[in-house]
Amino acid sequence: MQKQEKIVQMFNEIAPSYDKANKILSFGIDSQWRKFSVDKIKEYLNFNNELKVVDVACGTGDMCYLLKEISNAKVIGVDPSVGMLDIAKKRFNDVEFKVGYANKLPFEDCSIDLITISYGFRNVVEKDEALKEFYRVLKPNANLLILEFFRRENNGFIAKCRDFYLKKILPIIGGILSKNKAAYEYLPNSIDEFYSNDEFKHKLNEKSFKLEFFKSFSYGVCSLFIARKV
Ligand SMILES: C[S@@+](CC[C@H](N)C(=O)[O-])C[C@H]1O[C@@H](n2cnc3c(N)ncnc32)[C@H](O)[C@@H]1O
């Protein structure tokens, strides 16, 4: 099995316990960061138009729900994991869900007003292709919102605490809740292999996105990027 297929298979396996494990392991803070992100993006949207918004790597649909709450936008969730989507469909019936990968989105060129991706981009193996794909489907000047755990560059006390929690505690609790310890060992490893904030700023620039807003939460545990297609 290829790396990307293995990742999707892993999400299929943990889908039934994903929401519960998330709440416990993050102490509910992941929801607050999603909520902050969606409140922030409101400042960038033109509500005079009928908006078409896509949440990529939507998982069980939390971000779709928040996006639906802020407007009467058409919200479409896209994810390659059928297991995660099955749960999303049961939770939210006013959102359209489609099976798809970030690097091959089922939308026409320049047709989307906003793309969001929360805690999902790390899992995309073909990251450059995905950024190109976001650029292709977004309308001119439309925004891309990425909320993610970026790799920390410094090795101070907070970073050490975070690493201890992610590498030693989280796999044990996540493993008990999901009966899949490997999935929760994958999380810290995927952060170690991911971009730092600075690397990602450059990456956005390279792919013709202009950074409009950046915020780091909880001493850099997680970061929000809002960029515009230029
Ligand atoms: C940690 S979950 C995040 C789900 C949701 N966005 C949230 O905020 O809870 C990561 C999601 O990324 C999806 N994913 C993995 N590879 C992907 C890819 N290449 N393209 C799009 N989504 C992908 C997984 O299926 C999974 O649902």
The ligand as an SDF file (V2000), in Angstrom:
LIG
                    3D

 27 29  0  0  0  0  0  0  0  0999 V2000
   -6.9040   14.8540   11.7370 C   0  0  0  0  0  0  0  0  0  0  0  0
   -8.2050   14.6780   10.5910 S   0  0  0  0  0  0  0  0  0  0  0  0
   -8.8830   16.3040   10.5610 C   0  0  0  0  0  0  0  0  0  0  0  0
  -10.3550   16.2970   10.2930 C   0  0  0  0  0  0  0  0  0  0  0  0
  -11.0560   17.6360   10.4230 C   0  0  0  0  0  0  0  0  0  0  0  0
  -10.6070   18.5770    9.4370 N   0  0  0  0  0  0  0  0  0  0  0  0
  -10.9430   18.2190   11.8020 C   0  0  0  0  0  0  0  0  0  0  0  0
  -10.6740   19.4190   11.9180 O   0  0  0  0  0  0  0  0  0  0  0  0
  -11.1880   17.4970   12.7750 O   0  0  0  0  0  0  0  0  0  0  0  0
   -7.3150   14.5910    9.0620 C   0  0  0  0  0  0  0  0  0  0  0  0
   -8.1710   14.2720    7.8630 C   0  0  0  0  0  0  0  0  0  0  0  0
   -7.3360   14.4000    6.6820 O   0  0  0  0  0  0  0  0  0  0  0  0
   -7.8290   13.4800    5.7500 C   0  0  0  0  0  0  0  0  0  0  0  0
   -6.8250   13.2840    4.6740 N   0  0  0  0  0  0  0  0  0  0  0  0
   -5.7630   12.4510    4.6630 C   0  0  0  0  0  0  0  0  0  0  0  0
   -5.1140   12.5460    3.5040 N   0  0  0  0  0  0  0  0  0  0  0  0
   -5.7770   13.4700    2.7490 C   0  0  0  0  0  0  0  0  0  0  0  0
   -5.5940   13.9880    1.4380 C   0  0  0  0  0  0  0  0  0  0  0  0
   -4.5850   13.6110    0.6640 N   0  0  0  0  0  0  0  0  0  0  0  0
   -6.4750   14.8950    0.9880 N   0  0  0  0  0  0  0  0  0  0  0  0
   -7.5010   15.3100    1.7750 C   0  0  0  0  0  0  0  0  0  0  0  0
   -7.7240   14.8490    3.0120 N   0  0  0  0  0  0  0  0  0  0  0  0
   -6.8720   13.9390    3.5020 C   0  0  0  0  0  0  0  0  0  0  0  0
   -8.1060   12.2440    6.5810 C   0  0  0  0  0  0  0  0  0  0  0  0
   -8.9320   11.3100    5.9320 O   0  0  0  0  0  0  0  0  0  0  0  0
   -8.7360   12.8550    7.8270 C   0  0  0  0  0  0  0  0  0  0  0  0
  -10.1250   12.8890    7.7530 O   0  0  0  0  0  0  0  0  0  0  0  0
  1  2  1  0
  2  3  1  0
  2 10  1  0
  3  4  1  0
  4  5  1  0
  5  6  1  0
  5  7  1  0
  7  8  2  0
  7  9  1  0
 10 11  1  0
 11 12  1  0
 11 26  1  0
 12 13  1  0
 13 14  1  0
 13 24  1  0
 14 15  1  0
 14 23  1  0
 15 16  2  0
 16 17  1  0
 17 18  1  0
 17 23  2  0
 18 19  1  0
 18 20  2  0
 20 21  1  0
 21 22  2  0
 22 23  1  0
 24 25  1  0
 24 26  1  0
 26 27  1  0
M  CHG  2   2   1   9  -1
M  END
$$$$
